[in-house]
Amino acid sequence: DADVTQTPRNRITKTGKRIMLECSQTKGHDRMYWYRQDPGLGLRLIYYSFDVKDINKGEISDGYSVSRQAQAKFSLSLESAIPNQTALYFCATSDYDLAGELFFGEGSRLTVL
Amino acid sequence: GQQVMQIPQYQHVQEGEDFTTYCNSSTTLSNIQWYKQRPGGHPVFLIQLVKSGEVKKQKRLTFQFGEAKKNSSLHITATQTTDVGTYFCAGGRGANSKLTFGKGITLSVRP
């Protein structure tokens, strides 16, 4: 089983719908992250969390929200999805600080029609 | 804000050729990491460099951190088809700073 698990792996939805992407980890890491990957744009940080009570915006947080339900769970929500949020989303964890090695989940491919 | 640049975005090589790619930061970094993403996969950590001028090797891959800690290079000796993928560098500026990823370079290898 993967150490960082994302669900769903693929999702097609319509404009205006609320979508939640979930991430759970068994690595025991305190720090969790959500990244978005678009062709030619690399990996961009949406939100990150140092621990259960800590949530921080990344470089592209507009249109997204997150919830850290437990040390092992970090979910990303799109309250009202729009087509330009079509992308591949990765959850990641790290053990030390933001300079520590990132462990990525397998990704959630979201298509907004 | 901090920018980490990887140019070009794509490179094609013949199997057996050497390959070098560079990562340049607009600011001095405390550390740099390299990741590899296979087609259809997720990024996987390769290495971290923290010292000025540091060189690390992993089999056919050689990573270097510049003396000024503003650039890094990845060199692959005698590329193989298994080297295909996108290589990302990511720079950090110390504890609790955000890692900034470059846009990546996608390597294709002709057999």
Backbone of each chain as ProteinMPNN parsed JSONL, in Angstrom:
{"seq_chain_A": "DADVTQTPRNRITKTGKRIMLECSQTKGHDRMYWYRQDPGLGLRLIYYSFDVKDINKGEISDGYSVSRQAQAKFSLSLESAIPNQTALYFCATSDYDLAGELFFGEGSRLTVL", "coords_chain_A": {"N_chain_A": [[0.834, -1.201, 0.0], [0.382, 2.278, -0.71], [2.253, 4.916, 0.852], [1.309, 7.493, 0.894], [-1.821, 8.326, 0.174], [-4.19, 9.162, -2.245], [-7.499, 10.197, -2.907], [-10.318, 11.006, -4.985], [-8.703, 9.151, -7.67], [-9.161, 9.892, -10.221], [-11.37, 12.31, -11.553], [-14.233, 13.632, -12.991], [-16.029, 16.538, -13.371], [-18.577, 19.092, -13.227], [-18.747, 22.591, -14.057], [-19.087, 24.741, -11.299], [-19.713, 22.841, -9.394], [-19.1, 21.384, -6.155], [-16.092, 20.086, -5.028], [-14.136, 17.619, -3.417], [-10.919, 16.636, -2.672], [-9.117, 14.037, -1.271], [-6.553, 13.191, 1.054], [-4.489, 10.895, 2.608], [-2.051, 9.719, 4.943], [0.455, 7.382, 5.937], [2.882, 7.767, 6.991], [3.448, 9.126, 9.246], [4.174, 11.752, 9.275], [4.343, 15.227, 10.123], [3.932, 17.335, 8.41], [2.065, 18.411, 5.653], [1.041, 18.828, 2.234], [-0.518, 20.433, -0.569], [-0.238, 20.302, -4.015], [-0.426, 21.616, -7.313], [-0.302, 20.501, -10.633], [0.333, 21.568, -13.837], [0.658, 21.257, -17.372], [3.778, 22.333, -18.488], [3.977, 24.198, -16.486], [4.981, 23.24, -14.166], [5.18, 22.348, -10.693], [3.005, 23.735, -8.451], [2.443, 25.272, -5.354], [-0.402, 24.942, -3.361], [-1.703, 24.885, -0.771], [-0.372, 24.447, 2.534], [0.429, 22.576, 5.493], [1.683, 22.601, 8.706], [1.112, 21.319, 11.066], [-1.697, 19.869, 12.785], [-3.104, 22.088, 13.661], [-2.288, 24.122, 12.095], [-2.427, 25.968, 9.186], [-1.521, 27.048, 5.985], [-1.41, 29.397, 3.325], [-0.433, 28.77, -0.023], [1.225, 29.55, -3.103], [-0.876, 29.687, -4.942], [-3.598, 29.856, -3.851], [-6.172, 30.858, -4.193], [-9.583, 30.163, -4.71], [-9.515, 27.69, -3.635], [-9.789, 25.588, -0.71], [-8.749, 24.144, 2.407], [-8.643, 21.375, 4.708], [-7.43, 20.117, 7.701], [-7.87, 17.314, 9.071], [-6.796, 15.506, 10.786], [-3.594, 14.323, 11.966], [-2.888, 12.614, 9.974], [-4.48, 13.183, 7.789], [-5.448, 15.263, 5.116], [-7.36, 17.414, 3.385], [-8.429, 18.757, 0.256], [-10.454, 21.264, -1.025], [-12.612, 22.363, -3.617], [-14.726, 24.837, -3.819], [-16.505, 25.81, -5.711], [-16.172, 24.595, -8.587], [-14.212, 25.475, -11.46], [-13.448, 25.572, -15.001], [-10.681, 26.207, -15.414], [-9.46, 25.046, -13.304], [-8.948, 22.53, -13.901], [-6.667, 20.019, -13.717], [-3.747, 18.207, -12.585], [-3.521, 17.036, -9.382], [-1.463, 16.922, -6.566], [-0.828, 15.476, -3.449], [1.434, 15.831, -0.746], [3.892, 14.847, 1.686], [6.097, 15.682, 4.405], [8.86, 15.279, 6.656], [10.567, 16.85, 8.248], [11.157, 19.865, 7.842], [10.059, 22.463, 5.645], [12.112, 22.225, 3.933], [12.684, 19.63, 3.825], [12.718, 16.264, 2.481], [10.194, 15.591, 0.15], [7.371, 13.491, 0.038], [5.366, 12.207, -2.333], [1.918, 11.666, -3.148], [0.022, 9.579, -5.438], [-1.401, 11.162, -7.108], [-4.252, 13.099, -8.19], [-6.368, 13.31, -10.785], [-8.154, 15.898, -12.051], [-10.912, 16.952, -13.892], [-12.684, 19.645, -15.053], [-15.633, 20.432, -16.47]], "CA_chain_A": [[0.0, 0.0, 0.0], [1.129, 3.516, -0.788], [2.363, 5.654, 2.106], [0.494, 8.686, 0.741], [-2.936, 7.867, -0.647], [-5.1, 10.212, -2.67], [-8.756, 9.786, -3.51], [-10.26, 9.988, -6.021], [-7.556, 9.254, -8.579], [-9.672, 10.611, -11.389], [-12.712, 12.836, -11.334], [-14.75, 14.584, -13.971], [-17.141, 17.241, -12.77], [-19.075, 20.222, -14.002], [-18.547, 23.925, -13.498], [-19.972, 25.11, -10.199], [-19.838, 21.769, -8.413], [-18.131, 21.323, -5.056], [-15.259, 18.888, -5.128], [-13.15, 17.416, -2.358], [-9.858, 15.665, -2.882], [-8.653, 13.625, 0.046], [-5.197, 12.678, 1.155], [-4.148, 10.299, 3.896], [-0.668, 9.231, 4.935], [0.824, 6.465, 7.015], [4.298, 7.992, 7.274], [3.61, 9.77, 10.539], [4.739, 13.088, 9.093], [3.516, 16.338, 10.572], [3.721, 18.341, 7.375], [1.364, 17.966, 4.459], [0.995, 19.861, 1.198], [-1.24, 20.2, -1.814], [0.35, 20.93, -5.192], [-1.141, 21.499, -8.574], [0.608, 20.391, -11.769], [-0.19, 21.844, -15.174], [1.721, 21.11, -18.384], [4.61, 23.506, -18.72], [4.012, 25.113, -15.338], [5.617, 22.601, -13.029], [4.402, 22.084, -9.473], [2.727, 24.965, -7.714], [1.926, 24.987, -4.022], [-1.726, 25.524, -3.112], [-1.77, 25.057, 0.682], [0.436, 23.527, 3.301], [0.053, 22.497, 6.912], [2.794, 22.118, 9.517], [0.519, 20.349, 11.974], [-3.155, 19.854, 12.718], [-3.668, 23.421, 13.931], [-1.572, 25.101, 11.273], [-2.756, 25.944, 7.762], [-0.895, 28.193, 5.335], [-1.634, 29.514, 1.895], [0.707, 28.705, -0.907], [1.264, 30.589, -4.129], [-2.084, 29.747, -5.766], [-4.663, 29.361, -2.985], [-7.493, 31.382, -4.547], [-10.501, 29.179, -5.273], [-9.322, 26.436, -2.924], [-9.716, 25.594, 0.742], [-8.241, 22.869, 2.9], [-8.983, 20.977, 6.073], [-6.507, 19.117, 8.267], [-8.774, 16.648, 10.016], [-5.959, 14.745, 11.718], [-2.221, 14.359, 11.481], [-2.736, 11.784, 8.782], [-5.455, 13.502, 6.747], [-5.42, 16.645, 4.649], [-8.226, 17.412, 2.218], [-8.466, 19.973, -0.57], [-11.792, 21.478, -1.561], [-12.94, 23.394, -4.588], [-16.106, 25.124, -3.444], [-17.274, 25.968, -6.944], [-15.127, 24.309, -9.573], [-14.227, 26.155, -12.757], [-12.62, 24.812, -15.956], [-9.215, 26.373, -15.319], [-8.946, 24.233, -12.205], [-8.606, 21.238, -14.473], [-5.234, 19.84, -13.485], [-3.329, 17.049, -11.79], [-3.274, 17.508, -8.023], [-0.643, 16.031, -5.75], [-0.616, 15.659, -2.027], [2.785, 15.429, -0.366], [4.215, 14.968, 3.112], [7.519, 15.729, 4.749], [9.081, 14.96, 8.062], [11.347, 17.805, 9.036], [10.607, 21.182, 7.587], [9.749, 22.599, 4.23], [13.284, 21.875, 3.147], [12.856, 18.191, 3.88], [12.275, 15.474, 1.333], [8.757, 15.464, -0.039], [6.851, 12.207, -0.419], [4.15, 12.534, -3.059], [0.92, 10.682, -3.493], [0.012, 9.21, -6.85], [-2.05, 12.215, -7.872], [-5.682, 13.084, -8.494], [-6.591, 14.075, -12.021], [-9.468, 16.529, -12.009], [-11.366, 17.631, -15.098], [-13.887, 20.452, -14.823], [-16.244, 20.731, -17.781]], "C_chain_A": [[0.865, 1.246, 0.0], [1.139, 4.208, 0.573], [1.504, 6.904, 2.091], [-0.591, 8.335, -0.277], [-3.873, 9.01, -0.964], [-6.36, 9.588, -3.257], [-9.597, 11.009, -3.847], [-9.009, 10.136, -6.874], [-7.933, 10.011, -9.845], [-11.081, 11.1, -11.105], [-13.04, 13.804, -12.447], [-15.969, 15.235, -13.358], [-17.544, 18.423, -13.644], [-18.792, 21.53, -13.278], [-19.576, 24.208, -12.421], [-20.126, 24.055, -9.123], [-18.762, 21.885, -7.339], [-17.397, 19.991, -5.129], [-14.317, 18.814, -3.951], [-12.17, 16.339, -2.79], [-9.269, 15.326, -1.522], [-7.26, 13.012, -0.022], [-5.009, 12.092, 2.543], [-2.748, 9.703, 3.802], [-0.405, 8.355, 6.151], [2.283, 6.659, 7.427], [4.523, 8.663, 8.635], [4.209, 11.155, 10.452], [3.777, 14.154, 9.597], [3.099, 17.243, 9.419], [3.089, 17.734, 6.128], [1.132, 19.132, 3.537], [0.042, 19.447, 0.085], [-0.572, 21.019, -2.916], [-0.565, 20.715, -6.385], [-0.089, 21.432, -9.681], [-0.15, 20.627, -13.065], [0.95, 21.713, -16.166], [2.473, 22.415, -18.582], [4.715, 24.458, -17.557], [4.625, 24.49, -14.098], [4.652, 22.351, -11.887], [4.235, 23.39, -8.714], [1.998, 24.644, -6.413], [0.597, 25.704, -3.792], [-1.875, 25.874, -1.628], [-0.792, 24.081, 1.324], [0.1, 23.645, 4.783], [1.228, 21.9, 7.686], [2.323, 21.114, 10.567], [-0.984, 20.571, 11.95], [-3.749, 21.258, 12.878], [-3.065, 24.503, 13.051], [-1.906, 24.923, 9.806], [-2.173, 27.205, 7.136], [-1.211, 28.205, 3.849], [-0.324, 29.383, 1.141], [0.611, 29.789, -1.964], [-0.012, 30.72, -4.941], [-3.299, 29.252, -4.985], [-6.063, 29.841, -3.373], [-8.345, 30.306, -5.212], [-10.42, 27.828, -4.609], [-9.435, 26.655, -1.418], [-9.232, 24.217, 1.171], [-8.752, 22.629, 4.315], [-7.992, 19.92, 6.515], [-7.261, 18.43, 9.407], [-8.01, 15.902, 11.108], [-4.54, 14.819, 11.174], [-2.106, 13.647, 10.135], [-3.616, 12.209, 7.616], [-5.483, 14.991, 6.419], [-6.235, 16.683, 3.373], [-8.24, 18.78, 1.557], [-9.858, 20.094, -1.16], [-11.806, 22.592, -2.598], [-14.416, 23.681, -4.38], [-17.014, 25.238, -4.655], [-16.29, 25.83, -8.105], [-15.329, 25.088, -10.872], [-13.25, 25.437, -13.689], [-11.114, 25.021, -15.806], [-8.626, 25.75, -14.056], [-8.726, 22.79, -12.646], [-7.097, 21.063, -14.403], [-5.008, 18.502, -12.795], [-2.919, 17.566, -10.414], [-2.497, 16.453, -7.246], [-0.678, 16.455, -4.293], [0.806, 15.192, -1.713], [2.945, 15.576, 1.137], [5.719, 15.139, 3.276], [7.661, 15.642, 6.255], [9.686, 16.104, 8.853], [10.781, 19.209, 8.883], [10.361, 21.296, 6.103], [10.953, 22.302, 3.35], [13.53, 20.384, 3.156], [12.343, 17.502, 2.64], [10.768, 15.38, 1.315], [8.413, 14.073, -0.562], [5.49, 12.489, -1.051], [3.202, 11.342, -3.15], [0.905, 10.452, -4.996], [-0.751, 10.19, -7.724], [-3.536, 11.986, -8.069], [-5.892, 13.953, -9.727], [-8.015, 14.582, -12.029], [-9.743, 17.223, -13.329], [-12.671, 18.35, -14.781], [-14.433, 20.87, -16.18], [-17.071, 22.002, -17.746]], "O_chain_A": [[1.931, 1.284, 0.615], [0.185, 4.112, 1.344], [1.018, 7.34, 3.135], [-0.301, 8.078, -1.446], [-4.302, 9.741, -0.072], [-6.308, 8.603, -3.994], [-9.6, 11.971, -3.078], [-8.328, 11.159, -6.797], [-7.102, 10.686, -10.453], [-11.885, 10.395, -10.494], [-12.244, 14.674, -12.8], [-16.86, 14.539, -12.871], [-16.918, 18.703, -14.666], [-18.623, 21.567, -12.059], [-20.768, 23.956, -12.593], [-20.627, 24.353, -8.039], [-17.672, 22.406, -7.576], [-18.0, 18.927, -5.271], [-13.759, 19.827, -3.529], [-12.569, 15.258, -3.222], [-8.962, 16.212, -0.725], [-6.863, 12.406, -1.017], [-5.338, 12.732, 3.541], [-2.314, 9.248, 2.743], [-0.96, 8.559, 7.231], [2.852, 5.821, 8.126], [5.655, 8.752, 9.11], [4.703, 11.681, 11.45], [2.558, 14.004, 9.509], [2.027, 17.846, 9.455], [3.52, 16.697, 5.625], [1.035, 20.279, 3.974], [-0.172, 18.261, -0.162], [-0.365, 22.226, -2.792], [-1.354, 19.772, -6.444], [0.881, 22.19, -9.682], [-1.148, 19.964, -13.347], [2.094, 22.026, -15.836], [1.875, 23.465, -18.815], [5.464, 25.432, -17.623], [4.769, 25.163, -13.077], [3.453, 22.165, -12.097], [5.212, 24.06, -8.38], [1.06, 23.847, -6.387], [0.484, 26.913, -3.999], [-2.139, 27.025, -1.279], [-0.435, 23.05, 0.754], [-0.428, 24.652, 5.253], [1.709, 20.816, 7.355], [3.044, 20.179, 10.912], [-1.481, 21.382, 11.168], [-4.784, 21.567, 12.288], [-3.322, 25.688, 13.264], [-1.694, 23.85, 9.243], [-2.31, 28.299, 7.684], [-1.27, 27.16, 3.201], [0.734, 29.819, 1.594], [-0.013, 30.827, -1.744], [-0.228, 31.754, -5.574], [-3.965, 28.314, -5.423], [-7.05, 29.268, -2.912], [-7.907, 29.629, -6.142], [-11.161, 26.912, -4.964], [-9.208, 27.756, -0.916], [-9.293, 23.253, 0.407], [-9.218, 23.535, 5.006], [-7.74, 18.949, 5.801], [-7.283, 18.905, 10.542], [-8.518, 15.698, 12.211], [-4.308, 15.311, 10.069], [-1.319, 14.04, 9.274], [-3.5, 11.632, 6.535], [-5.535, 15.849, 7.301], [-5.859, 16.06, 2.38], [-8.085, 19.813, 2.209], [-10.384, 19.137, -1.728], [-11.119, 23.606, -2.474], [-15.265, 22.86, -4.726], [-18.166, 24.806, -4.617], [-15.668, 26.799, -8.542], [-16.453, 25.324, -11.313], [-12.328, 24.768, -13.224], [-10.344, 24.091, -16.048], [-7.438, 25.907, -13.774], [-8.359, 21.936, -11.839], [-6.343, 21.859, -14.962], [-5.947, 17.776, -12.47], [-2.059, 18.441, -10.307], [-2.824, 15.266, -7.266], [-0.57, 17.636, -3.962], [1.315, 14.266, -2.345], [2.221, 16.336, 1.779], [6.502, 14.784, 2.395], [6.724, 15.893, 7.013], [9.341, 16.3, 10.018], [10.006, 19.668, 9.722], [10.45, 20.303, 5.381], [10.81, 22.146, 2.137], [14.494, 19.916, 2.551], [11.616, 18.094, 1.843], [10.138, 15.121, 2.34], [9.06, 13.549, -1.469], [4.572, 12.957, -0.377], [3.619, 10.185, -3.218], [1.681, 11.059, -5.735], [-0.747, 10.064, -8.948], [-4.016, 10.853, -8.11], [-5.632, 15.156, -9.717], [-8.967, 13.801, -12.015], [-8.916, 17.986, -13.826], [-13.632, 17.746, -14.305], [-13.771, 21.577, -16.939], [-17.648, 22.391, -18.761]]}, "seq_chain_B": "GQQVMQIPQYQHVQEGEDFTTYCNSSTTLSNIQWYKQRPGGHPVFLIQLVKSGEVKKQKRLTFQFGEAKKNSSLHITATQTTDVGTYFCAGGRGANSKLTFGKGITLSVRP", "coords_chain_B": {"N_chain_B": [[9.041, 37.589, -6.042], [10.701, 34.541, -5.042], [12.281, 32.826, -7.699], [12.701, 29.895, -9.558], [14.405, 28.558, -12.14], [14.244, 26.49, -14.982], [15.586, 25.667, -17.929], [16.073, 24.22, -21.148], [12.558, 23.273, -21.587], [12.202, 20.835, -22.688], [14.118, 18.057, -23.771], [15.825, 16.07, -26.077], [17.593, 13.114, -26.458], [20.033, 10.813, -27.781], [20.183, 7.439, -26.967], [22.764, 6.555, -24.773], [24.155, 8.899, -25.041], [25.482, 11.683, -23.188], [23.853, 13.785, -20.785], [22.989, 16.984, -19.637], [21.504, 19.206, -17.385], [20.293, 22.337, -16.119], [19.62, 24.373, -13.252], [18.447, 27.384, -12.123], [18.448, 29.954, -9.736], [16.834, 32.956, -8.664], [17.525, 33.973, -6.279], [19.705, 33.486, -3.437], [20.034, 30.211, -2.259], [19.218, 27.957, 0.436], [19.165, 25.28, 0.217], [18.868, 22.725, -2.267], [16.741, 20.608, -4.058], [16.26, 17.677, -6.05], [13.931, 16.106, -8.17], [12.382, 13.302, -9.778], [10.017, 12.56, -12.229], [8.33, 10.015, -13.601], [6.734, 9.261, -16.749], [3.279, 9.579, -16.414], [3.451, 9.178, -13.731], [4.265, 10.022, -10.27], [6.102, 12.716, -8.696], [9.332, 11.834, -7.555], [11.649, 11.891, -5.006], [15.061, 12.61, -5.526], [17.562, 13.693, -4.644], [19.22, 15.822, -2.242], [20.935, 18.865, -1.933], [23.053, 20.848, 0.042], [25.346, 22.255, 0.679], [27.67, 24.761, -0.349], [29.06, 24.366, -3.522], [28.801, 21.639, -3.413], [28.94, 18.244, -4.468], [27.25, 15.429, -5.524], [26.85, 11.966, -6.188], [24.884, 9.54, -7.852], [25.014, 6.585, -8.978], [24.825, 6.771, -12.367], [24.127, 9.409, -12.298], [24.985, 12.743, -11.603], [25.033, 15.332, -9.342], [25.226, 18.785, -8.713], [25.858, 21.596, -6.653], [25.991, 25.041, -6.968], [28.739, 27.32, -6.325], [27.913, 29.781, -5.361], [25.478, 29.112, -4.433], [23.199, 29.489, -5.978], [22.586, 28.129, -8.189], [22.258, 24.943, -9.82], [23.194, 21.732, -11.07], [22.357, 18.86, -13.024], [23.721, 15.952, -14.152], [23.681, 13.349, -16.428], [25.251, 10.45, -17.178], [25.856, 8.63, -20.111], [23.069, 8.081, -21.145], [20.084, 6.171, -20.589], [17.141, 4.361, -21.636], [15.589, 4.152, -19.419], [15.946, 6.5, -18.128], [14.135, 8.296, -18.966], [11.768, 10.88, -18.433], [10.463, 13.545, -16.375], [12.416, 15.984, -14.913], [12.653, 17.737, -12.002], [13.84, 20.603, -10.302], [14.012, 21.991, -7.027], [14.026, 24.714, -4.924], [15.003, 25.853, -1.683], [14.837, 28.171, 1.071], [15.752, 27.87, 3.649], [14.881, 26.861, 7.03], [11.454, 26.344, 7.457], [10.861, 27.76, 5.177], [9.239, 28.077, 1.997], [9.444, 25.502, -0.418], [10.386, 26.097, -3.711], [9.468, 25.126, -6.851], [11.053, 24.447, -9.98], [9.994, 24.588, -13.459], [10.55, 22.216, -14.624], [12.268, 19.772, -16.657], [11.692, 17.836, -19.437], [12.861, 14.805, -20.367], [13.577, 12.914, -23.17], [14.574, 9.814, -24.555], [16.095, 8.409, -27.248], [16.092, 5.167, -28.458]], "CA_chain_B": [[9.292, 36.416, -5.228], [11.769, 33.642, -5.488], [12.03, 32.082, -8.914], [13.638, 28.834, -9.894], [14.223, 28.41, -13.58], [14.824, 25.364, -15.693], [15.452, 25.86, -19.37], [14.756, 24.259, -21.797], [11.546, 22.417, -20.985], [12.278, 19.511, -23.295], [15.368, 17.704, -24.406], [15.816, 14.737, -26.668], [18.96, 12.622, -26.641], [20.194, 9.442, -28.257], [20.633, 6.557, -25.893], [24.216, 6.499, -24.697], [24.701, 10.25, -24.94], [25.4, 12.33, -21.884], [22.806, 14.814, -20.668], [23.171, 17.91, -18.513], [20.498, 20.246, -17.271], [20.651, 23.319, -15.109], [18.569, 24.987, -12.461], [18.968, 28.678, -11.689], [17.575, 30.684, -8.812], [17.008, 34.406, -8.621], [18.025, 34.307, -4.949], [20.561, 32.476, -2.818], [19.255, 29.125, -1.666], [19.829, 27.195, 1.524], [19.255, 23.898, -0.214], [18.166, 22.438, -3.51], [16.361, 19.211, -4.211], [15.913, 17.225, -7.398], [12.914, 15.066, -8.227], [12.123, 12.726, -11.098], [8.646, 12.101, -12.431], [8.184, 9.176, -14.791], [5.469, 9.52, -17.442], [2.116, 9.035, -15.736], [3.738, 8.923, -12.323], [4.351, 11.15, -9.375], [7.501, 13.085, -8.448], [10.062, 11.036, -6.574], [12.858, 12.576, -4.543], [16.336, 12.026, -5.919], [18.723, 14.124, -3.852], [19.23, 17.178, -1.701], [22.259, 19.48, -1.786], [22.962, 21.959, 0.992], [26.613, 22.968, 0.845], [28.231, 25.438, -1.498], [29.985, 23.547, -4.291], [28.603, 20.216, -3.126], [28.734, 17.322, -5.577], [26.806, 14.101, -5.096], [26.647, 11.048, -7.302], [24.027, 8.374, -7.704], [25.258, 5.764, -10.17], [25.168, 7.578, -13.54], [23.657, 10.778, -12.101], [25.837, 13.605, -10.794], [24.356, 16.564, -8.965], [26.162, 19.776, -8.183], [25.322, 22.86, -6.149], [26.955, 26.069, -7.305], [29.48, 27.946, -5.23], [27.101, 30.877, -4.825], [24.208, 28.518, -4.007], [22.11, 30.03, -6.767], [22.331, 27.26, -9.325], [22.552, 23.529, -9.63], [23.171, 20.976, -12.316], [22.17, 17.411, -13.018], [24.395, 15.36, -15.298], [23.465, 11.915, -16.573], [26.25, 9.842, -18.057], [25.386, 7.5, -20.934], [21.634, 7.956, -20.867], [19.373, 4.936, -20.914], [15.699, 4.62, -21.79], [14.997, 4.257, -18.08], [16.116, 7.871, -17.627], [13.033, 9.106, -19.486], [10.891, 11.464, -17.43], [10.622, 14.975, -16.123], [13.288, 16.253, -13.771], [12.375, 19.018, -11.356], [14.615, 21.077, -9.174], [13.213, 22.764, -6.078], [14.927, 25.445, -4.039], [14.494, 26.31, -0.395], [15.625, 29.247, 1.682], [15.957, 27.665, 5.07], [13.812, 26.243, 7.803], [10.125, 26.937, 7.341], [10.624, 28.468, 3.914], [8.566, 27.234, 1.016], [10.197, 25.0, -1.564], [9.899, 26.589, -4.996], [9.82, 24.203, -7.915], [11.177, 24.873, -11.354], [8.958, 24.019, -14.318], [10.944, 20.88, -15.001], [12.735, 19.463, -18.001], [11.265, 16.503, -19.835], [13.911, 14.136, -21.143], [13.235, 11.72, -23.939], [15.778, 9.101, -24.965], [15.871, 7.577, -28.435], [16.863, 3.92, -28.33]], "C_chain_B": [[10.387, 35.54, -5.812], [11.352, 32.906, -6.741], [13.126, 31.05, -9.111], [13.379, 28.458, -11.341], [14.949, 27.188, -14.13], [14.537, 25.561, -17.18], [16.428, 24.918, -20.061], [13.757, 23.368, -21.068], [11.616, 20.993, -21.517], [13.681, 19.286, -23.857], [15.304, 16.259, -24.878], [17.26, 14.315, -26.882], [18.919, 11.212, -27.2], [20.688, 8.617, -27.085], [22.154, 6.439, -25.932], [24.881, 7.856, -24.615], [24.625, 10.733, -23.494], [24.361, 13.45, -21.935], [23.096, 15.682, -19.448], [22.053, 18.938, -18.539], [20.806, 21.121, -16.069], [19.411, 23.899, -14.447], [19.137, 26.28, -11.89], [17.95, 29.409, -10.83], [17.875, 32.176, -8.864], [17.557, 34.855, -7.274], [18.925, 33.186, -4.431], [19.705, 31.457, -2.081], [19.983, 28.515, -0.474], [20.018, 25.738, 1.113], [18.539, 23.757, -1.553], [17.904, 20.938, -3.569], [16.079, 18.93, -5.68], [14.934, 16.069, -7.287], [12.806, 14.556, -9.664], [10.688, 12.237, -11.14], [8.603, 11.294, -13.728], [6.851, 9.499, -15.453], [4.309, 8.815, -16.742], [2.308, 8.801, -14.248], [3.751, 10.177, -11.479], [5.823, 11.49, -9.128], [8.1, 12.238, -7.336], [11.377, 11.735, -6.271], [14.097, 11.831, -5.011], [17.449, 12.386, -4.929], [18.472, 15.515, -3.283], [20.678, 17.631, -1.555], [22.116, 20.683, -0.878], [24.221, 22.794, 1.086], [27.065, 23.604, -0.467], [29.244, 24.536, -2.204], [29.815, 22.048, -4.126], [28.351, 19.424, -4.403], [28.326, 15.971, -4.992], [26.562, 13.243, -6.317], [25.717, 9.913, -6.894], [24.175, 7.585, -8.998], [25.647, 6.673, -11.346], [24.754, 9.047, -13.401], [24.62, 11.53, -11.179], [25.131, 14.93, -10.58], [25.377, 17.515, -8.367], [25.408, 21.017, -7.75], [26.383, 23.924, -6.39], [27.602, 26.712, -6.088], [28.671, 29.053, -4.564], [25.739, 30.393, -4.332], [23.021, 29.171, -4.71], [21.829, 29.179, -7.998], [22.767, 25.846, -9.007], [22.513, 22.848, -10.986], [22.952, 19.499, -12.037], [22.808, 16.879, -14.295], [24.125, 13.857, -15.296], [24.48, 11.392, -17.584], [25.628, 8.675, -18.806], [23.916, 7.196, -20.675], [21.092, 6.608, -21.328], [17.89, 5.268, -21.03], [15.002, 4.736, -20.447], [15.15, 5.656, -17.472], [14.998, 8.801, -18.096], [12.152, 9.617, -18.342], [11.12, 12.96, -17.331], [11.404, 15.165, -14.835], [13.001, 17.666, -13.257], [13.455, 19.347, -10.348], [13.68, 21.907, -8.296], [14.159, 23.405, -5.074], [14.243, 25.886, -2.76], [15.403, 27.379, 0.175], [15.68, 29.106, 3.195], [14.74, 27.086, 5.75], [12.532, 27.052, 7.681], [9.923, 27.804, 6.104], [9.962, 27.512, 2.941], [9.564, 26.773, -0.037], [9.574, 25.56, -2.834], [10.406, 25.675, -6.092], [10.072, 24.941, -9.228], [10.109, 24.183, -12.188], [9.313, 22.637, -14.827], [11.476, 20.789, -16.416], [12.35, 18.018, -18.296], [12.295, 15.914, -20.778], [13.332, 12.944, -21.887], [14.527, 11.119, -24.477], [15.432, 8.19, -26.134], [16.728, 6.321, -28.334], [17.755, 3.675, -29.548]], "O_chain_B": [[10.908, 35.772, -6.903], [10.225, 32.422, -6.848], [14.305, 31.302, -8.865], [12.265, 28.086, -11.712], [16.097, 26.904, -13.788], [13.385, 25.612, -17.609], [17.561, 24.813, -19.591], [14.086, 22.776, -20.041], [11.145, 20.057, -20.872], [14.33, 20.209, -24.348], [14.807, 15.368, -24.189], [18.06, 15.075, -27.428], [17.91, 10.513, -27.105], [21.525, 9.07, -26.305], [22.748, 6.246, -26.993], [26.026, 7.97, -24.177], [23.817, 10.257, -22.697], [24.045, 13.981, -23.0], [23.407, 15.178, -18.369], [21.705, 19.47, -19.593], [21.486, 20.705, -15.13], [18.317, 23.908, -15.012], [20.187, 26.272, -11.248], [16.763, 29.474, -11.15], [19.012, 32.595, -9.078], [18.007, 35.992, -7.137], [18.893, 32.068, -4.944], [18.767, 31.814, -1.368], [21.211, 28.556, -0.393], [20.917, 25.054, 1.601], [17.704, 24.587, -1.913], [18.74, 20.123, -3.18], [15.71, 19.821, -6.444], [15.074, 15.183, -6.444], [13.096, 15.271, -10.623], [10.208, 11.586, -10.213], [8.816, 11.833, -14.814], [5.929, 9.964, -14.783], [4.352, 7.607, -16.508], [1.415, 8.279, -13.581], [3.312, 11.245, -11.905], [6.695, 10.644, -9.328], [7.462, 11.965, -6.32], [12.117, 12.118, -7.177], [14.186, 10.607, -4.915], [18.175, 11.519, -4.442], [17.634, 16.272, -3.773], [21.537, 16.87, -1.109], [21.166, 21.455, -1.01], [24.166, 23.94, 1.534], [26.864, 23.049, -1.547], [30.164, 24.008, -1.579], [30.613, 21.272, -4.653], [27.64, 19.876, -5.3], [28.974, 15.446, -4.086], [26.119, 13.733, -7.356], [25.757, 9.406, -5.773], [23.525, 7.894, -9.997], [26.713, 7.287, -11.308], [25.009, 9.845, -14.304], [25.017, 11.029, -10.127], [24.685, 15.569, -11.533], [26.269, 17.112, -7.619], [24.446, 21.436, -8.393], [27.549, 23.726, -6.05], [27.077, 26.652, -4.976], [28.737, 29.236, -3.348], [24.933, 31.196, -3.861], [21.969, 29.379, -4.107], [20.919, 29.487, -8.767], [23.527, 25.59, -8.073], [21.879, 23.331, -11.925], [23.305, 18.972, -10.982], [22.466, 17.316, -15.393], [24.319, 13.182, -14.285], [24.536, 11.864, -18.72], [24.955, 7.832, -18.212], [23.572, 6.184, -20.065], [21.561, 6.006, -22.294], [17.44, 6.321, -20.578], [13.941, 5.352, -20.347], [14.56, 5.958, -16.435], [14.924, 9.954, -17.673], [11.836, 8.88, -17.408], [11.872, 13.55, -18.106], [11.085, 14.576, -13.802], [13.097, 18.647, -13.994], [13.93, 18.472, -9.624], [12.685, 22.454, -8.771], [14.984, 22.731, -4.456], [13.065, 26.244, -2.753], [16.576, 27.483, -0.184], [15.657, 30.095, 3.927], [13.707, 26.851, 5.124], [12.534, 28.278, 7.789], [8.918, 28.506, 5.997], [10.107, 26.294, 3.047], [10.414, 27.54, -0.49], [8.356, 25.498, -3.008], [11.61, 25.471, -6.246], [9.401, 25.923, -9.547], [9.402, 23.303, -11.698], [8.467, 21.954, -15.404], [11.17, 21.626, -17.265], [12.639, 17.106, -17.521], [12.564, 16.458, -21.85], [12.681, 12.081, -21.299], [15.462, 11.844, -24.815], [14.58, 7.309, -26.018], [17.942, 6.402, -28.147], [18.467, 2.672, -29.6]]}, "name": "protein", "num_of_chains": 2, "seq": "DADVTQTPRNRITKTGKRIMLECSQTKGHDRMYWYRQDPGLGLRLIYYSFDVKDINKGEISDGYSVSRQAQAKFSLSLESAIPNQTALYFCATSDYDLAGELFFGEGSRLTVLGQQVMQIPQYQHVQEGEDFTTYCNSSTTLSNIQWYKQRPGGHPVFLIQLVKSGEVKKQKRLTFQFGEAKKNSSLHITATQTTDVGTYFCAGGRGANSKLTFGKGITLSVRP"}
